[in-house]
Amino acid sequence: MHEILKGMLTYTKTDIICVATLLLIITRIYGWKKKDIFMKLYFWITFSSFCMVAAFAAGNLADYGIISMCRGLRSLVWACAFIAFNYTIFLWFIYSGIFRESSIISNQMSCLHCAIPAVINMVIIIIACFVDGFYSINDAGKFLRGKYYGFLFIVPAVYITISTAALLKDAYLEKKSGRGKRYVVLISFTVPVILGAFIQNMEPQTNMLVIGICIGVISAYCNLSVDEVAQEVIMKNIELEYSQAELKIALEHEKRQYNTVSSLANIYIFMYYINMHDDSYERIKDYTLANEAVGGTKCASTALRKIYSERAVQKHINMMLEFTDLSTLDERIGKNEYISTEYKGKKVGWCRARFIEVDRDENGKLKHVIFAVQDISNEKQQMLELQDALNYANQKAYVDGLTGVKNVTAYKEYIEIIDDVIKNSEVDFAVAIFDINGLKYVNDNYGHEKGNILIIDSCRCICRAFKHSPVFRIGGDEFVAIIENADMEQLNNCRRNLEQQFEQINEMYPDYYFASVAMGIVHYDSKKHSCYDDVFKKADAAMYENKQEIKRKPENSWMLRY
């Protein structure tokens, strides 16, 4: 009986049957490799098993003389068979780990764990290629088993035995959990493989390893036809994978939100998270002065009213009570993301209060807002300093540096205003043009410092005489006064006053020159003049005539020396 069974399990017929069976299963499950990782692994386990069985079958057919192989090809076929066997075991360990929801598979050490027997066996296979103690190929291409041939199967067999024991333990512990069928699928593969490997070691002439793997694949395939088992495992692992990914994303999002709020809290002196539906609030950042005013109040509206009734300066209290009125906040924010205002506190100084929209309910009403207060005292101080600097810069831009009166830039802007007024309404003004006499003579003979004194003194006389009218320096020795207001009413007095001013100042001047100006004054007449320039040209012509008249006087002969 033993010999009959041994003969039935010899290689040629069983190999062909196993190859055909595995090929049939591969064709049936070909589409599985396009599904989830669970089905992909099972397909490649079956495919690698088919490659192993096919390689063993080809080698055995060569041994029995049915096909012919050279020594090199025979060695390659057997190496491929052992490598395929190794790969099958490696994939099965990963497959069973996922199927069992093993914690080992859920980290980066899983592949290393599953690869341990595969690596050990690969080392043995490589050694076997160079050491005849495992197997050898004679010159005729026939495979000969060596003394240590069994070691090629011992490591996988031991490892599979340990894996099977773990499966049986899990099956026993979870027999009441409704997952028993899951372990039937796993055990249905491992038990035939391990039995086949041990029988193969005891009876090397048989082909029990090939038969065991074939039976294991067929048994697992039959059990996998139970849809609820496969679907339970697939969905369980997919849900686990997604839940872990979602948890990681949620934690990262929460961390970003926390960092964002913490960064904002550094900007604001206190922040409240307000629930608009129930008028409650949470303190994101506390502030002593606000806490003292609020006390134990749980109502957001009351808390804000207490803060600004007690902590805002008197003239800003009503404004802040209106701003913090939560009953009108939704309407005031509208489609904006936030609204803000500035107020002055009694102790803090200038602050900026802001309502920031967080979210809205299904009806589009505000659900949550953040109320934040920022200390802007430094900002206000910087703005005041900047405004002072701008005012000073503007003043410098419109003021003549030597005399302190308005310069030519201010003059041009002023006449633009006058022209606009002339076009749109009635206006009463006169233009007086002044030219300092003898300035070139003084500069050339006594230096520019004396010339500057002459310019300053002449300007001072003009300003004192026409004290109700703007005076502009539009050239080195030329000034313009736009006479208006009270000066227009007392124009003759202004002229006499100008002469008196120069008489007083010339008492301090040397005998060889004195201060004086040539002057031309023209009154604006809407019938004669269409714009300011018309008045200016006539005043300039009058000033020139006056200058020539001054030069013709004997006492002014010093002016003719240049």
C-alpha positions in Angstrom: 0.0 0.0 0.0 2.9 2.3 0.8 4.5 1.7 -2.5 1.2 2.3 -4.3 0.7 5.7 -2.6 4.4 6.6 -3.2 3.9 5.8 -6.9 0.8 7.8 -7.2 2.6 10.8 -5.7 5.5 10.7 -8.0 6.2 13.7 -10.1 5.1 13.6 -13.7 1.3 13.1 -13.5 0.8 15.1 -10.3 2.9 18.0 -11.7 0.8 18.2 -14.8 -2.4 18.0 -12.9 -1.3 20.8 -10.4 -0.1 23.0 -13.3 -3.4 22.7 -15.1 -5.4 23.3 -11.9 -3.5 26.4 -10.9 -3.7 27.7 -14.5 -7.4 27.3 -14.4 -7.6 29.2 -11.0 -5.5 32.0 -12.4 -7.8 32.4 -15.4 -10.8 32.6 -13.0 -9.2 35.2 -10.7 -7.4 37.3 -13.3 -9.7 40.3 -12.8 -8.9 40.3 -9.0 -5.6 41.9 -9.5 -7.4 45.1 -10.6 -9.2 45.3 -7.3 -8.0 46.1 -3.8 -4.7 45.1 -2.2 -6.3 42.1 -0.6 -7.3 40.6 -4.0 -4.1 41.6 -5.7 -2.0 39.7 -3.2 -4.1 36.6 -3.6 -3.7 36.7 -7.3 0.1 37.1 -7.2 0.3 34.3 -4.6 -1.5 32.0 -7.0 0.6 33.2 -9.9 3.9 32.6 -8.1 2.7 29.2 -6.9 1.9 28.4 -10.6 5.4 29.5 -11.6 6.9 27.2 -8.9 4.8 24.2 -9.8 5.5 24.7 -13.5 9.3 24.9 -12.9 9.2 21.8 -10.8 7.1 20.0 -13.4 9.5 21.0 -16.2 12.4 19.8 -14.2 10.8 16.4 -13.4 9.8 15.9 -17.0 13.5 16.4 -17.9 14.5 13.9 -15.2 12.2 11.3 -16.7 13.5 11.9 -20.1 10.2 13.3 -21.5 11.9 16.6 -22.5 15.5 17.4 -23.0 17.5 20.1 -21.0 21.1 21.0 -20.9 22.8 21.3 -17.5 22.7 25.1 -17.5 19.0 25.3 -18.4 18.2 22.6 -15.8 20.0 24.6 -13.1 18.1 27.7 -14.0 14.8 26.0 -13.9 15.4 24.6 -10.4 16.6 28.0 -9.2 13.5 29.6 -10.6 11.3 27.0 -8.8 12.9 27.7 -5.4 12.8 31.4 -5.9 9.1 31.2 -6.8 8.5 29.1 -3.7 10.3 31.7 -1.6 8.3 34.5 -3.1 5.0 32.7 -2.5 5.8 32.3 1.2 6.8 36.0 1.4 3.5 37.2 -0.2 1.5 34.8 2.0 2.9 36.2 5.2 2.0 39.8 4.1 -1.5 38.6 2.9 -2.2 36.8 6.2 -1.1 39.8 8.2 -3.5 42.1 6.4 -6.2 39.5 6.5 -5.8 39.1 10.3 -5.4 42.9 10.8 -2.0 42.2 12.3 -0.4 45.2 14.1 2.9 44.0 12.5 1.7 44.9 9.1 0.6 48.4 10.1 4.2 49.7 10.4 7.3 49.9 8.3 8.9 46.8 10.0 6.2 44.6 8.5 8.0 43.9 5.2 11.3 43.1 7.1 9.4 40.8 9.4 7.8 38.9 6.5 11.0 38.8 4.5 13.1 37.0 7.2 12.3 33.5 6.0 12.5 34.6 2.4 16.0 36.1 2.9 17.2 33.0 4.9 16.0 30.7 2.2 17.5 32.8 -0.6 20.8 32.6 1.1 20.4 28.8 1.3 19.4 28.6 -2.4 22.5 30.7 -3.4 24.8 28.5 -1.4 23.1 25.4 -2.9 24.1 26.7 -6.4 27.7 26.3 -5.5 27.7 23.5 -2.9 26.8 20.0 -4.0 25.5 19.0 -0.6 22.1 20.4 -1.3 21.5 19.3 -4.9 23.5 18.9 -8.2 22.9 18.6 -11.9 24.8 16.0 -13.7 26.2 16.3 -17.3 23.0 14.8 -18.7 21.0 17.5 -17.0 19.4 15.3 -14.4 18.6 16.7 -11.0 20.3 14.9 -8.1 19.3 15.5 -4.4 22.1 16.0 -2.0 22.5 15.1 1.7 21.2 18.5 2.8 18.4 18.8 0.3 15.8 18.9 3.0 17.1 22.2 4.4 15.7 24.0 1.4 12.2 23.4 2.9 12.9 23.4 6.6 13.0 27.2 7.2 9.8 27.9 5.3 8.1 24.9 7.0 9.1 26.1 10.5 8.0 29.6 9.8 4.7 28.5 8.3 4.2 26.3 11.4 4.6 29.3 13.7 2.2 31.3 11.5 -0.4 28.5 11.5 -0.2 28.3 15.3 -0.9 32.0 15.6 -3.8 31.6 13.2 -5.3 28.8 15.3 -4.8 30.8 18.4 -6.7 33.8 16.9 -9.4 31.5 15.6 -9.9 30.1 19.1 -9.9 33.5 20.8 -12.4 35.0 18.3 -14.6 32.0 17.7 -17.6 33.9 19.1 -16.9 37.2 17.2 -18.4 36.0 13.9 -15.0 36.0 12.2 -14.4 32.3 12.2 -14.7 32.0 8.4 -11.8 34.5 8.0 -9.4 32.1 9.7 -10.7 29.2 7.7 -9.4 31.0 4.6 -6.0 31.4 6.1 -5.6 27.9 7.6 -6.9 26.3 4.5 -3.7 27.4 2.7 -1.2 27.0 5.4 -2.1 23.5 6.7 -1.7 21.7 3.3 1.5 23.6 2.6 3.1 22.7 5.9 2.0 19.1 5.7 3.3 18.9 2.1 6.7 20.4 3.2 7.2 17.9 6.1 6.1 14.9 4.0 8.5 16.1 1.2 11.3 16.1 3.8 10.5 12.6 4.9 9.8 11.2 1.5 12.0 13.2 -1.0 10.9 11.0 -3.9 7.3 12.2 -3.6 6.0 15.6 -4.8 4.0 16.5 -1.7 5.2 20.2 -1.5 3.8 20.9 -5.0 0.6 19.0 -4.1 0.3 20.8 -0.7 0.6 24.2 -2.3 -1.9 23.3 -5.0 -4.4 22.0 -2.4 -3.8 25.2 -0.3 -4.5 27.5 -3.2 -7.6 25.6 -4.2 -8.9 25.5 -0.6 -8.3 29.2 -0.1 -10.0 29.9 -3.4 -13.1 27.8 -2.4 -13.3 29.6 0.9 -12.9 33.0 -0.7 -16.0 32.4 -2.7 -17.9 33.1 0.5 -18.5 36.9 -0.3 -19.3 38.0 3.2 -15.9 36.9 4.5 -13.9 38.6 1.8 -16.0 41.7 1.9 -15.8 41.9 5.7 -12.0 41.8 5.7 -11.7 44.1 2.7 -14.0 46.7 4.2 -12.5 46.4 7.6 -9.0 47.0 6.3 -10.1 49.8 4.0 -12.0 51.5 6.9 -9.0 51.1 9.1 -6.6 52.6 6.5 -8.9 55.5 5.8 -9.7 56.1 9.5 -6.0 56.3 10.3 -5.4 58.7 7.4 -8.3 60.8 8.4 -7.2 60.9 12.0 -3.7 62.0 10.9 -5.2 64.7 8.7 -7.5 65.8 11.5 -4.6 66.0 14.0 -2.5 68.0 11.6 -5.5 70.3 10.9 -6.1 70.7 14.6 -2.4 71.5 15.2 -2.5 74.1 12.4 -5.6 75.7 13.9 -4.0 75.7 17.4 -0.8 77.3 16.0 -2.9 79.9 14.1 -5.0 80.8 17.2 -1.8 81.0 19.3 -0.2 83.3 16.8 -3.3 85.6 16.8 -3.4 85.6 20.6 0.1 87.1 20.6 -1.3 90.1 18.6 -4.4 90.7 20.7 -4.6 91.6 24.4 -7.8 89.5 24.9 -10.0 87.3 22.7 -13.5 85.8 23.2 -15.1 83.0 21.2 -18.8 83.9 21.1 -21.7 81.6 20.4 -24.3 83.8 18.8 -27.2 81.3 19.2 -27.1 81.0 23.0 -25.1 84.2 23.8 -22.4 82.3 25.6 -18.6 82.8 25.2 -15.2 81.2 25.9 -12.1 83.1 26.8 -9.4 82.3 24.2 -7.0 84.8 25.9 -7.6 86.4 29.3 -6.9 90.0 30.3 -6.9 91.2 33.9 -8.7 94.5 33.3 -11.4 92.8 31.2 -11.8 89.9 33.7 -12.3 92.4 36.6 -15.1 94.2 34.7 -16.8 90.9 33.6 -16.6 89.1 36.9 -18.5 85.8 36.8 -20.8 86.8 33.9 -21.5 83.9 31.5 -23.5 86.0 29.0 -21.4 87.5 26.2 -23.6 90.5 25.7 -23.5 91.4 29.4 -19.8 90.8 29.5 -19.1 93.2 26.6 -21.4 95.8 28.0 -19.7 95.7 31.4 -16.2 96.0 29.9 -16.9 99.1 27.9 -19.1 100.8 30.4 -16.2 100.6 32.9 -13.0 100.5 30.8 -13.6 102.9 27.9 -13.1 106.7 28.2 -16.3 108.7 28.6 -16.6 110.0 25.1 -16.2 106.5 23.6 -18.6 104.5 25.8 -21.7 105.0 23.7 -19.8 104.2 20.5 -18.4 100.9 21.9 -21.8 99.9 23.4 -23.3 100.2 19.9 -20.3 98.4 18.3 -20.6 95.4 20.8 -24.4 95.1 20.5 -24.7 91.4 19.4 -28.3 91.8 18.4 -27.3 93.9 15.4 -23.9 92.3 14.7 -25.2 90.0 11.9 -26.6 92.9 10.0 -23.5 95.1 10.5 -21.1 92.4 9.4 -23.2 91.5 6.3 -21.0 89.9 3.7 -17.7 91.1 5.3 -15.4 88.7 7.1 -14.9 91.2 10.0 -15.7 94.7 11.3 -13.6 96.8 13.5 -13.4 100.1 15.3 -10.9 102.1 17.4 -11.4 103.4 20.9 -9.4 104.7 23.9 -9.4 102.8 27.1 -8.9 104.4 30.5 -5.8 102.5 31.3 -4.6 100.8 28.2 -4.8 103.7 25.8 -5.8 103.3 22.1 -7.2 99.9 21.2 -8.7 98.3 18.1 -11.8 96.1 18.7 -12.7 93.6 16.0 -15.5 91.0 15.4 -14.3 88.2 13.1 -16.8 85.7 11.5 -16.1 82.1 12.2 -19.0 80.2 10.7 -22.7 80.5 9.9 -25.7 78.1 10.4 -27.7 76.5 7.6 -29.9 79.6 7.4 -26.9 81.9 6.8 -27.0 83.4 10.3 -23.9 84.0 12.3 -23.2 81.0 14.5 -19.8 81.8 16.0 -17.6 84.9 16.0 -14.4 85.9 17.6 -14.2 89.2 19.5 -10.6 90.4 19.7 -9.0 93.5 21.1 -5.6 94.8 20.1 -3.4 97.5 21.8 -2.6 100.0 19.1 -1.1 102.8 21.3 2.3 102.4 19.7 0.7 102.4 16.3 -1.2 105.6 17.1 2.0 107.2 18.3 3.9 106.2 15.2 1.0 107.6 13.1 1.2 110.9 14.9 4.9 111.1 14.5 4.5 110.2 10.8 1.8 112.9 10.4 4.1 115.5 12.1 6.9 114.4 9.8 4.6 114.7 6.7 3.4 118.1 7.8 7.0 119.3 8.3 7.9 117.9 4.9 4.9 119.6 3.3 5.8 122.8 5.0 9.4 122.6 3.8 8.2 121.8 0.3 6.0 125.0 0.2 8.3 127.4 2.2 11.3 129.4 0.9 14.3 128.3 2.8 15.9 131.8 3.0 13.0 134.1 3.8 10.4 131.8 5.3 7.6 132.9 3.0 5.8 130.7 0.5 7.9 129.5 -2.4 7.2 129.2 -6.1 5.6 125.7 -5.7 3.0 127.2 -3.3 2.6 130.1 -5.7 1.7 127.9 -8.7 -0.9 126.0 -6.7 -2.4 129.3 -5.4 -2.8 130.8 -8.8 -4.5 127.6 -10.0 -7.1 128.1 -7.2 -7.5 131.7 -8.2 -8.1 130.8 -11.9 -10.8 128.2 -10.8 -12.5 130.9 -8.7 -12.4 133.4 -11.6 -14.2 130.9 -13.9 -16.9 130.1 -11.4 -17.6 133.2 -9.4 -16.8 136.9 -8.7 -13.5 137.6 -7.0 -11.7 140.7 -5.8 -8.0 140.8 -5.6 -4.9 142.6 -6.8 -1.4 141.4 -7.8 1.7 143.2 -6.5 5.1 142.3 -7.9 8.2 143.4 -6.1 11.8 143.4 -7.4 14.7 144.2 -5.1 16.9 147.1 -6.3 20.7 146.7 -6.6 20.9 143.1 -5.5 23.5 142.2 -8.2 25.6 145.2 -7.2 25.6 144.1 -3.5 26.4 140.5 -4.4 29.2 141.4 -6.7 30.8 144.0 -4.5 30.1 142.9 -0.9 29.4 139.2 -1.3 26.4 136.9 -1.3 26.0 137.0 2.5 25.3 140.7 2.3 23.0 140.0 -0.6 21.0 137.5 1.4 20.6 140.0 4.2 19.2 142.5 1.7 16.7 139.8 0.4 15.6 138.9 3.9 15.2 142.5 5.0 13.3 143.5 1.8 10.9 140.4 2.3 10.3 141.4 5.9 9.3 144.9 4.8 6.9 143.5 2.2 5.3 141.1 4.7 4.8 143.9 7.3 3.2 146.2 4.8 0.9 143.6 3.3 0.2 141.6 6.5 -3.3 140.3 5.4 -2.1 138.9 2.1 0.0 135.9 1.1 3.6 136.7 -0.1 5.6 134.4 -2.4 9.2 134.5 -3.4 9.1 133.4 -7.1 12.7 134.3 -8.0 16.1 135.3 -6.6 15.1 139.0 -6.1 11.4 138.8 -7.1 8.4 138.6 -4.8 4.6 138.5 -5.4 1.8 139.5 -3.0 -1.8 138.4 -3.8 -3.6 141.3 -2.2 -7.0 140.5 -0.7 -9.2 141.0 2.3 -8.3 144.0 4.5 -5.3 144.9 2.4 -7.6 145.5 -0.6 -9.6 148.0 1.4 -6.5 149.9 2.5 -4.2 149.5 -0.5 -2.9 153.1 -0.3 -2.1 152.7 3.3 -0.2 149.5 2.5 2.0 151.3 0.0 2.8 154.1 2.5 3.5 151.5 5.1 5.9 149.8 2.7 7.9 153.0 2.3 8.0 153.5 6.0 9.2 150.0 6.6 12.2 150.6 4.2 12.9 153.9 5.8 13.2 152.3 9.2 15.4 149.5 8.0 17.7 151.7 6.0 18.7 153.5 9.1 20.9 150.5 9.8 22.3 150.2 6.3 25.7 151.7 5.1 25.8 154.9 3.1 27.0 153.2 -0.1 23.8 151.2 -0.7 20.3 150.9 0.8 17.3 148.5 0.6 14.4 149.3 -1.7 12.1 147.5 -4.1 10.5 148.3 -7.5 6.7 147.6 -7.3 3.9 147.2 -9.7 0.3 146.7 -8.5 -2.7 145.9 -10.8 -6.3 145.3 -9.6 -8.2 142.4 -11.2 -11.1 143.6 -13.5 -13.3 140.9 -14.8 -14.0 143.0 -17.9 -10.3 143.4 -18.8 -8.8 140.2 -17.4 -9.8 136.7 -18.3 -7.4 134.9 -16.0 -4.7 135.5 -13.4 -1.9 135.6 -15.9 -3.4 138.7 -17.5 -3.2 140.6 -14.2 0.3 139.3 -13.6 1.6 140.5 -16.9 0.3 144.0 -16.4 1.6 144.2 -12.8 5.0 143.0 -14.1 5.1 145.7 -16.8 4.2 148.3 -14.1 7.0 147.0 -11.9 9.5 147.4 -14.7 8.5 151.0 -15.4 8.8 151.7 -11.7 12.3 150.2 -11.6 13.4 152.4 -14.5 12.0 155.4 -12.8 13.9 154.6 -9.6 17.2 154.1 -11.4 16.9 157.6 -13.0 17.0 159.3 -9.6 20.4 160.8 -8.7 20.5 159.2 -5.3 20.2 155.8 -6.9 23.2 156.2 -9.1 25.0 153.3 -7.3 22.5 150.9 -8.8 23.9 151.8 -12.3 27.4 150.6 -11.5 26.7 147.0 -12.5 
